[in-house]
């Protein structure tokens, strides 16, 4: 997306997790914290071995799109299943697994933070008259908690959450609802997010331009067919795209 191509853009749709709020970024940190807590209470247990067992099951669980959809909309049982299966491989008590899963949920929420530059970027976009929408997958209670905790609702004219709608990204109905709520045509809007399927390819099917956040700077995965209009490392780079000093 060249800067001159943004002239007609008057609405911007944002993803939430790992676009505005650190989510995956605090995953390993949070698991390591609860593994250390558990191993401290159970001498002789190596916290890194326990962490590795949980990560292995977690990677398997979230690798399947259907499990991912079900799990992200009902996180407590998904996390209990992950920890139970990890505990099983290490012959640890199943009853302790449920307590650890609950503790992890608390610690992860505590560790989350607004990504640097997110709020100032949203402030500037709003001040320049851009109409903003927030599109996020996950259950309504958890996502609303994050939005309230970090005072993000004030920036957006529409907030669409998968758990509240009964469907979410990459279902095209999600983007159509956002466009309708903002009174925009696809060519008037762009989507900003870190997921190549949900935030790039799916909205592009409707003619919405897409800005992909490649926070780690790893580039497109080998074999990827995604073609973002622009690739950025940091949310504040959106301001450069729209020529906002």
N, C-alpha and C positions, 0 to 999 in steps of 0.2 A: 504494500500500500504506500504509494508515494505521497508526500505531504499534500500535493495539489489534489489528490484523489479524496481528501478528507473534507473538501469544501462543502459537499452536500450532507455530510454526516452530522446529524443533530441529536442522535441518541446512542448511548453506549450501554451495553449489557455486560455486567460483571459476574464472574464466578466468585465464590466465597473462599472455600478452603484452598490454601496454598496460592491464592491470588491476592486476597486481602488479609486473611488470617493464617498464621502458621499452624498447619495441621500435621501433614506427614513429617514436617521438619522436627516435630517434638515426639514422634513415635518411639524411636529407639531410646531416646533419653528417658522417656516415661517408663518403658518396659524395664530398662536397666535399674531405675530407681526402685521399682516394686520388687524386682528380683533380688536386689541388694537387701531390701528390708526383710524379705522372706528368708534369705540365707543367713542373715544376722540372727534371726530367731531360731534358725535350724543349723547349728554349727556342723561343719563338715560338708555342707552343700556349696558348690562353686556357683556363684551368681552368673558368671559368664556362660557356663554350661547350660544353666537353666534358661538364660536369655536366648542362647542359640537354639534350644529346643522349641521355645515359643515362637521365635522368628520363622523357623522352618515350617511349623504348622500354619502360622499366619500367612506366609507367602503362598502356601498351597491353597488355603481357604479363599483368599481374595483373588486368586488367579482365575477363578471361574466366574464369568459374567453374571450368571443367574444367582450363584451364591453371593456374589458381591451386591447385587440388587436387593436380595432378601436381607442380607446382613446389615447393610448400611441403613436400612429402614427399621431395624430392630437390633440395635447394637448389643444390649446386655446378653441375650442368649448366644449371639455370635461370638462374643468374647469369652463367655463361659465355655463354649465348645472348644475354642482354640486352646485355652489354658488346660482344660481337662485332658485333651488329647496329648498335649505336651507333658503333662504330669504323668500320664499313663506310660509314656515312653521312658520315664525316669523312675517309675515305681514310687511316685509320691501320692499322698492322700488326695482323693478327689474332692473331699469336703474343703480342703485348703484351696483348691483351684478356684472354686466359686468366689471365695473371699478375695483372692488375688485379682480376679477379673474385675470385681467391683472396685477394688482399690485402684486398679489401673485406670478405670474410667474417670475416677476422681482426680488422680494425678495428672492425667493427660489434659483435662479441662483446665486445671490449675496452671499447667505449663504453656498453654496456648497464649499467643500474643498477636497484636496487630503488626503486620509486616511494615518495616520502615518505609515511609513515603506514601503509604496507602491513604491515610486520612487527609493529608495535605493535597494529594492528587485529586481526591474526590471533592475537596473544598474548592479547588481551582476550577475543576470542570463545571461544578454547579454554578460558580460565580460567573462563568462565561456562558451560561444558558443551556448547557447540554442536559438533555433529559436522561436520567440514569435509572437502570433496572438491575435487580439482583436475582440471579438464577442459581439455585443450589440444590444438589441432591442430598439425600439423607433424611432422617426423621425430623418432624416438625419441632418437637420439644428441644432437641439438642441444638438444632440450627438457630432456633429463636433465642436460645440461651446465649449463644455466641453473639448474635446480632445485638441483643440487649446489653450484654456485658461490655461490648466495645463501642456502644452507642453509634451503630452504623445505620439504623433505620432512617435517620434524618436525611441521609443523602439520596434516598431512592424513592421514586414515585411508585414503583411496583416491586414487590418481593415475592418470588415464586419458589416454593419449597416442595420438593418431590413428595415428602411424607404427607403434606397437606393437600396436594393435588390428586394423588393417586397415580401419578406418572411424573417423569422428570427427563432431564437430558439423558440420551440423545433423541428422545421422542420429539418430533417436529412440532407437536402441539404446544410444547413448552415455549418455544421461541415465538410461535404465532400468538400465544396469549400475551407475551411480553410486548410484542409489537402493537397489538391491539390496545393494551393498557396505556401505552405511550402515544398512541395515535400516529404510528410510523409505518412506512413501507420498508421492506427489507433493504432497499438501496439507501435508506436514510440512516441505517444503523450498523454498528459493528459489535462484535463479541470479544471480550477479553478474558482469557483463562489459561490454565496450565494443562488441560486435558485435550489431547489432539483429536479424540473422537467427539467428546461432548462439547468442546468449546471452539473447535475449528471445523472439522468435516461436517458435522450435523447442521450447524447454522449456515454454512456455505451452500448447502443444498437448497436453501430458501433464498439465497442471494444476499445474505448478511455477510459482510466482510469480517475477517477474523484476525485477531492479534494473539499470537501464542507466546506465553511466558515460559521461556526455557531458563529457569532460575539457575540451574547447575551449569548451563553452557555446554551441554553434551551434544546439542544438535539433534536433528531428526533421527529416530531409530532406523537402523538398517532395514530396508524393505518397506518403510513407511510410504504410503501414497498421499499423505497429508501435504497440503500446500498453503500454509498460512500466508496471509497478505503481508504481515510483518512479524518478525521475531524479536522479542525483547528479553532482557535479563531481569529487569526491575520494573515494578509497577509505575514508577515515576517517569519512565521513558514514554509512557502514553502522552505526556504533555509535549514532548518533542515532536511526536507524530502529528499532533494537532496545533503545532506552532504556538504553544502557550508558554511564555517565559516564566 
